[in-house]
Amino acid sequence: MDSAEAASSSQKQGQVENTDAAKLDRALDQLAHEQANVQALETKCREMEKEHAENLEKSKREYALKAEETVLAERAKRVKQLDEERIKFGALKTILSDRRKALEDARAAHEIIASISKLSEKIEKGESFAREMRLLKKVAENDDVLRALLSGTENTLERLASKDVPTLEQQLRDTLEKQVKRDARRVYLIPKEGGGMLAYAVSSLASLIKVEETGGMENSTSPISLEAAIAQAETLLRDDADSVGDAARILLKASEHSKAKDVVQSWATSAMEREEIDFILRSLVAHANAKSSGV
């Protein structure tokens, strides 16, 4: 009985020990499984941390690249705007420069026109024009055409500027009518080299006899009388103001072999001076008109 109980007790004890060992094995397996899970979780966490770090670094690089692209795009936009503003400024500068040049040209043209107008007014009045000549030469410094015109006529202008140039109406025509005709007729029959009292008496008597003559044309080579020359000169002065020089030459030719030439010479010199200054004045006025039309 005792041995049976001991065997039973021993059996129970072995079963208990087997059960405890099985429990211990399961506990160890579970612990090993949990440790494996922990290790797997730690590995996954490390991988996630690494991936996060890589993603973070990638994001940083992408952000830096995006920022650089944004800066470059903004810079390109600013450069384009600056180029457009530079082009606008250049165009505005060109416009202002052209306007300034146009204003300077207009001012210079006005000065030239005004100077020539004052010179013309003085000449038409038969007054000296030395002051106007100085002003005209000053404004001509910036005008090549005007400077060339004045250079080609400088001697004539300088010679005539300080003296009263005769007017066509008040002086040349009146002097021809009231003085030249009378005095030239009185001495027309006296030879150029002179004559006695009889020659003077005959010439004076002949001057009292008025004979209407028209003579040949002024361009004729045949000699004409003084009366015919005076008639032609009066016609030219009346009908064509530009022929004052022709009138002077006709009278000089008609009187060249008599004492009348001394009387005619003074008038003819004034008439030819008037012709010279009129020719110069027409050139200056033409230039002034060209300047005026271009303003």
C-alpha positions as CSV (number, residue, x, y, z in Angstrom):
1,M,0.0,0.0,0.0
2,D,2.7,2.2,1.0
3,S,4.7,1.4,-2.2
4,A,1.6,2.0,-4.4
5,E,1.0,5.4,-2.8
6,A,4.6,6.3,-3.2
7,A,4.5,5.3,-6.8
8,S,1.3,7.3,-7.3
9,S,2.7,10.2,-5.5
10,S,5.9,10.0,-7.5
11,Q,3.8,9.8,-10.7
12,K,1.8,12.9,-9.7
13,Q,4.9,14.7,-8.9
14,G,6.4,13.8,-12.3
15,Q,3.2,15.0,-14.0
16,V,3.4,18.3,-12.1
17,E,7.0,18.7,-13.1
18,N,6.2,18.0,-16.7
19,T,3.4,20.5,-16.6
20,D,5.7,23.1,-15.1
21,A,8.4,22.4,-17.7
22,A,5.8,22.7,-20.4
23,K,4.6,26.0,-19.0
24,L,8.2,27.1,-18.7
25,D,8.9,26.1,-22.3
26,R,5.8,28.0,-23.5
27,A,6.8,31.0,-21.4
28,L,10.2,30.9,-22.9
29,D,8.8,30.5,-26.4
30,Q,6.5,33.4,-25.8
31,L,9.4,35.5,-24.4
32,A,11.5,34.6,-27.4
33,H,8.6,35.5,-29.7
34,E,8.1,38.8,-27.9
35,Q,11.9,39.5,-28.0
36,A,11.8,38.8,-31.8
37,N,8.8,41.1,-32.1
38,V,10.7,43.8,-30.2
39,Q,13.7,43.3,-32.3
40,A,11.6,43.5,-35.5
41,L,9.9,46.6,-34.1
42,E,13.2,48.2,-33.3
43,T,14.5,47.3,-36.8
44,K,11.4,48.8,-38.3
45,C,11.7,51.9,-36.2
46,R,15.3,52.3,-37.3
47,E,14.3,51.8,-40.9
48,M,11.5,54.4,-40.4
49,E,13.9,56.8,-38.8
50,K,16.4,56.3,-41.6
51,E,13.6,56.7,-44.2
52,H,12.3,59.8,-42.4
53,A,15.9,61.3,-42.4
54,E,16.3,60.5,-46.0
55,N,12.9,62.0,-46.8
56,L,13.7,65.0,-44.7
57,E,17.1,65.5,-46.5
58,K,15.3,65.0,-49.9
59,S,12.7,67.5,-48.9
60,K,15.4,70.0,-47.9
61,R,17.2,69.5,-51.2
62,E,13.9,69.9,-53.1
63,Y,13.0,73.0,-51.1
64,A,16.5,74.5,-51.7
65,L,16.2,73.7,-55.4
66,K,12.7,75.2,-55.5
67,A,13.9,78.3,-53.7
68,E,16.8,78.6,-56.1
69,E,14.5,78.2,-59.1
70,T,12.1,80.8,-57.6
71,V,15.0,83.2,-57.1
72,L,16.3,82.7,-60.6
73,A,12.8,83.1,-62.0
74,E,12.3,86.3,-60.0
75,R,15.7,87.5,-61.1
76,A,14.9,86.7,-64.8
77,K,11.6,88.6,-64.4
78,R,13.4,91.6,-62.9
79,V,16.0,91.5,-65.6
80,K,13.3,91.4,-68.2
81,Q,11.5,94.3,-66.5
82,L,14.8,96.2,-66.3
83,D,15.5,95.6,-70.0
84,E,12.0,96.9,-70.8
85,E,12.5,99.9,-68.7
86,R,15.9,100.5,-70.2
87,I,14.4,100.3,-73.7
88,K,11.6,102.7,-72.7
89,F,14.2,105.1,-71.1
90,G,16.4,104.8,-74.2
91,A,13.4,105.7,-76.5
92,L,12.4,108.5,-74.2
93,K,16.0,109.8,-74.2
94,T,16.0,109.7,-78.0
95,I,12.7,111.5,-78.2
96,L,13.9,114.2,-75.8
97,S,17.2,114.5,-77.6
98,D,15.4,114.9,-81.0
99,R,13.0,117.5,-79.5
100,R,15.9,119.4,-78.0
101,K,17.7,119.3,-81.3
102,A,14.5,120.4,-83.1
103,L,14.1,123.3,-80.6
104,E,17.8,124.3,-81.0
105,D,17.4,124.2,-84.8
106,A,14.1,126.2,-84.6
107,R,15.8,128.8,-82.4
108,A,18.8,129.0,-84.7
109,A,16.5,129.3,-87.7
110,H,14.5,132.0,-86.0
111,E,17.7,133.9,-85.2
112,I,18.8,133.6,-88.9
113,I,15.4,134.7,-90.2
114,A,15.2,137.6,-87.8
115,S,18.8,138.7,-88.6
116,I,18.2,138.6,-92.4
117,S,14.8,140.3,-91.9
118,K,16.5,143.2,-90.0
119,L,19.2,143.4,-92.6
120,S,16.7,143.5,-95.4
121,E,14.7,146.2,-93.6
122,K,17.8,148.4,-93.3
123,I,18.7,147.9,-97.0
124,E,15.2,148.7,-98.1
125,K,15.3,151.9,-96.1
126,G,18.7,152.7,-97.6
127,E,20.4,152.8,-94.2
128,S,23.8,151.5,-93.2
129,F,23.7,147.9,-91.9
130,A,27.0,147.4,-90.1
131,R,25.4,146.4,-86.8
132,E,23.0,144.0,-88.6
133,M,25.9,142.6,-90.5
134,R,27.7,141.8,-87.3
135,L,24.7,140.0,-85.9
136,L,24.2,138.0,-89.1
137,K,27.9,136.9,-89.0
138,K,27.5,135.8,-85.4
139,V,24.4,133.6,-86.1
140,A,26.1,132.3,-89.3
141,E,28.7,130.5,-87.0
142,N,26.3,127.6,-86.6
143,D,24.9,127.5,-90.2
144,D,27.2,126.2,-92.9
145,V,25.1,127.5,-95.8
146,L,24.8,131.0,-94.4
147,R,28.5,131.1,-93.6
148,A,29.3,130.1,-97.2
149,L,27.0,132.8,-98.5
150,L,28.5,135.5,-96.4
151,S,32.1,134.2,-97.1
152,G,31.5,134.6,-100.9
153,T,30.1,138.1,-100.5
154,E,32.1,139.3,-97.5
155,N,34.1,142.0,-99.3
156,T,31.1,143.5,-100.9
157,L,29.1,143.4,-97.7
158,E,31.9,144.9,-95.6
159,R,32.4,147.7,-98.2
160,L,28.7,148.6,-98.3
161,A,27.7,147.9,-94.7
162,S,28.9,151.2,-93.3
163,K,27.5,153.4,-96.0
164,D,23.9,154.3,-96.9
165,V,22.9,152.0,-99.8
166,P,20.6,154.0,-102.1
167,T,16.9,153.0,-102.2
168,L,15.3,152.4,-105.6
169,E,12.3,154.6,-105.1
170,Q,13.4,157.6,-103.0
171,Q,17.0,158.0,-104.2
172,L,17.9,156.3,-107.5
173,R,14.7,157.2,-109.4
174,D,14.5,160.7,-107.9
175,T,18.2,161.4,-108.5
176,L,18.0,160.1,-112.1
177,E,14.9,162.3,-112.7
178,K,15.9,165.5,-110.9
179,Q,19.7,165.6,-111.2
180,V,21.3,163.1,-113.6
181,K,19.0,164.0,-116.5
182,R,19.5,167.7,-116.1
183,D,23.2,167.8,-115.4
184,A,24.2,165.1,-117.9
185,R,22.2,166.8,-120.7
186,R,24.1,170.1,-120.1
187,V,27.5,168.5,-120.6
188,Y,26.6,165.7,-123.0
189,L,27.9,167.4,-126.1
190,I,31.2,168.4,-124.5
191,P,34.0,165.9,-125.4
192,K,35.4,163.8,-122.6
193,E,38.7,165.6,-122.8
194,G,37.0,168.9,-122.4
195,G,36.1,171.9,-124.7
196,G,36.0,175.6,-125.0
197,M,33.3,178.1,-123.9
198,L,31.5,177.6,-127.2
199,A,31.2,173.8,-126.5
200,Y,29.7,174.5,-123.1
201,A,27.3,177.1,-124.5
202,V,26.1,174.8,-127.3
203,S,25.7,171.9,-124.9
204,S,23.7,174.0,-122.4
205,L,21.5,175.3,-125.2
206,A,20.9,171.7,-126.5
207,S,19.9,170.5,-123.1
208,L,17.0,173.0,-123.2
209,I,15.6,171.3,-126.3
210,K,13.7,168.2,-125.2
211,V,13.6,165.5,-127.8
212,E,11.7,162.2,-127.1
213,E,13.9,159.3,-128.0
214,T,13.6,155.7,-127.1
215,G,16.7,154.5,-129.0
216,G,17.5,150.9,-129.7
217,M,17.1,148.0,-127.2
218,E,19.4,148.0,-124.2
219,N,21.2,144.9,-125.4
220,S,22.0,146.4,-128.8
221,T,25.6,146.9,-129.8
222,S,24.9,150.1,-131.8
223,P,25.5,153.4,-129.9
224,I,22.5,155.3,-128.6
225,S,22.0,158.9,-127.6
226,L,21.9,160.0,-124.0
227,E,18.2,160.8,-124.3
228,A,17.5,157.3,-125.5
229,A,19.6,155.8,-122.7
230,I,17.8,157.9,-120.1
231,A,14.5,156.8,-121.5
232,Q,15.6,153.1,-121.3
233,A,16.9,153.6,-117.8
234,E,13.6,155.1,-116.6
235,T,11.7,152.3,-118.1
236,L,13.8,149.7,-116.5
237,L,13.6,151.3,-113.1
238,R,9.8,151.6,-113.4
239,D,9.1,148.1,-114.8
240,D,11.8,145.9,-113.3
241,A,13.5,146.8,-110.1
242,D,16.1,144.0,-110.7
243,S,17.4,145.8,-113.8
244,V,18.9,148.7,-111.9
245,G,22.4,147.6,-112.9
246,D,21.4,147.3,-116.5
247,A,20.1,150.9,-116.4
248,A,23.4,152.0,-115.0
249,R,25.4,150.2,-117.7
250,I,23.2,151.7,-120.4
251,L,23.8,155.3,-119.2
252,L,27.5,154.7,-118.8
253,K,27.8,153.4,-122.3
254,A,25.8,156.3,-123.8
255,S,27.9,158.9,-122.0
256,E,31.4,157.2,-122.2
257,H,32.8,159.7,-124.7
258,S,31.5,162.9,-123.1
259,K,31.6,164.9,-120.0
260,A,28.2,163.5,-119.1
261,K,30.0,160.3,-117.9
262,D,31.3,162.2,-114.9
263,V,27.7,163.1,-113.9
264,V,26.4,159.6,-114.7
265,Q,29.3,157.8,-113.0
266,S,28.2,158.6,-109.4
267,W,24.6,157.6,-110.0
268,A,25.7,154.4,-111.9
269,T,28.1,153.4,-109.1
270,S,25.2,153.7,-106.5
271,A,22.9,151.8,-108.9
272,M,25.4,149.0,-109.3
273,E,26.0,148.9,-105.6
274,R,22.3,148.5,-105.2
275,E,22.3,145.7,-107.8
276,E,25.1,143.9,-105.8
277,I,23.4,144.2,-102.5
278,D,20.0,143.2,-104.0
279,F,21.6,140.0,-105.4
280,I,23.1,139.2,-102.1
281,L,19.9,140.0,-100.3
282,R,17.9,137.7,-102.5
283,S,20.2,134.8,-101.7
284,L,20.0,135.5,-98.0
285,V,16.2,135.8,-98.2
286,A,16.0,132.5,-100.1
287,H,18.0,130.8,-97.4
288,A,15.8,132.4,-94.7
289,N,12.6,131.1,-96.5
290,A,14.2,127.6,-96.7
291,K,14.9,127.8,-93.0
292,S,11.4,129.0,-92.3
293,S,9.7,126.2,-94.2
294,G,11.8,123.7,-92.3
295,V,10.9,124.9,-88.8
